[in-house]
Amino acid sequence: MKKLSCLLLMLVCLFATPLGAQTTNKVIKSWNLLTFSDETIKNLEADTEHWEYNSKGRYANTQPNDGEELKANGVVIKETAGLFIGAGMEAGTLLLRHAMGDNNGLQMQRNRPIRIDGLSAGQSVIIKMISSSKDSHGISEVSNLEGEVGESTYKAQNINTYSLRVVADGSISFTNSGGVVYKEISINEAVADERPQLPKVRISQVQEVDTVINGMDKTFKRISLACDDPQATIYFTTTSFGNIKDYQQV
């Protein structure tokens, strides 16, 4: 029974924790590189001067890129719009994986920075990527960003997620260490959390109560809860060995 009391106490403490955060993250911009639209595929098919399809479900560049936004058939590729990939990636080293299932993404086989313009200090940049081979790769260096990058962060065939912070208003960039596939890139910003905040709940008193059940001495803990808002309803649950036994409100 003492175990039951301890479990109950821990659970009440957990639910008594107030919502302390007054901000929430808002996605300002995101690039989902796992899916390419029919419009993009048609433009890639038509632009044989700059792109060619190979048997592995990818379109590869046929000419070095110019450092501007990627285009196909004269149209900016909407899935990568706003991403400026460092110039000079020779033919076959910049690939759009569109028909490889979970392996889709933007594949870069040369070390080049990706630049994003117009960001604000304090925003976060979340990058999901994976090495394109069995070798460990990741982000080797950044500009106007802070966060952990470099060799200690490299992974081989597991998704690698980088969470970086914008230092100052303006452009940022990040550079791959070798062959990688970018899966998703997002820009997030902390904004005021306008959801109603829960009033603070606390344990005001814990008493040990001795009693006799079926001829056996038992010790229980009597827990008193209090709330800063006298009109609030406090919900809690009781458990026994990890199983929920009852829901209550006071």
C-alpha positions, 0 to 999 in steps of 0.5 A, a space after each residue: 500500500 505504501 507503493 500505492 501512496 508513492 505512485 499517487 503522490 508522484 502522479 499528482 505532482 506531475 499533474 500539478 505542474 502549471 503551464 509555465 511557458 507563455 510562448 509557443 513556436 510558430 512555423 514561419 516558413 517550411 520546405 517539405 522536400 519529401 514530395 514534389 508536385 505534378 507541376 514540378 515533375 512536368 517542368 523537370 520532364 520538359 527541361 531536358 537542357 537542365 535536368 535529366 531523369 535517371 532510373 533511380 527515381 531522381 532528376 539530376 542537373 545537367 549543367 552547373 547551377 548558378 547559385 540562384 533558386 532552382 528552376 525547371 522549364 524556366 519556372 522556379 521549383 516551388 518546393 525549393 523556392 527561397 533556397 539558394 544553393 551555392 553555385 558550381 555543382 557540376 552535372 549529376 551532383 545536384 539531384 531531386 529525389 521524387 520517386 524514392 519513397 521515404 528516401 525522397 529529398 534534395 540530394 547534394 553530392 558536393 559541399 555547398 552552402 544553402 542560403 536563406 534570406 530575410 530571417 530575424 534574430 532569435 528565430 530557429 532553423 530546423 534541418 532534417 537530413 541524412 547521409 546519401 551513403 554509408 559514410 557519416 555526414 552532416 552540417 560542417 559549418 554555418 553563417 549567422 547561426 549558432 548551435 551544434 554542428 561539425 564532425 561530432 554531429 555527423 551520422 551515417 544512415 539515420 535522420 539527423 536533425 539540427 536545431 540552430 538559432 539565428 544570431 542577427 537579422 539577415 541571411 543565414 547559410 549552412 554547408 554540408 560535409 559531403 553527400 547528403 539528402 535534405 528532407 525538411 527545413 523549417 523556420 520557427 519563431 516564438 510567439 505569444 501563447 494566446 491559449 488560456 493558461 492553467 491556474 497553478 495547482 500545488 500540494 498543500 499538505 501530505 499526512 500519513 494516516 494509520 489504519 487497519 484493513 482485514 486485520 493488517 496495519 496499513 499506512 496511507 498518505 492523505 494528500 491535500 491539493 490547493 489552487 490559486 483560483 478558488 473557482 478552478 476544478 482540479 482533476 487527478 487520477 489514481 494508479 496502482 502499479 502503473 494501471 489507472 484505477 479512477 478519475 476524480 475531480 475536486 
